[in-house]
Amino acid sequence: MTHPYLLLGALFSAIAAALHLACIAFGAPWYRFFGAGEGMARLAEAGSPKPALITLGIAAVLAAWSLYALSGAGVIGRLPFVRWMLCAITAVYLLRGFAGLGLAMFAPGERSVAFWWWSSGICLVIGTLHLLGTRQAWSPLSANAV
């Protein structure tokens, strides 16, 4: 049985990973557009490897999260600790979403308020999909739980 909420969560995590890789490929204008901050954009323009390494790390995490959602949805084989990883992924997305809303209101820093609102909304949507999907898949995942 596949779980559509986790499938959507996996899709959105994969899209986010791909957009991070596109930032590496297309450089400073993409870092600016997606709100990485002027510091990251300037480092990318200067040829520093730091923005690419940070962004590659984020993309790798998002890709792994997509795989865990696919595993929880029953689309790919069961990954180790899938139930607990889905809980952790859900928590990170939701915490990032709520924390970003707080930052938008009180301390946007280098990033625009619009960046915090948009990115937080996206994280809250993805986190909610993971929450609903994890709840839906919890019992089937309990068999032979890891």
Secondary structure by P-SEA (a helix, b strand, c coil): cccaaaaaaaaaaaaaaaaaaaaaaacaaaaaaacccaaaaaaaaaccaaaaaaaaaaaaaaaaaaaaaaaaacccccccaaaaaaaaaaaaaaaaaaaaaaaaccccccccaaaaaaaaaaaaaaaaaaaaaaaaaccccccccc
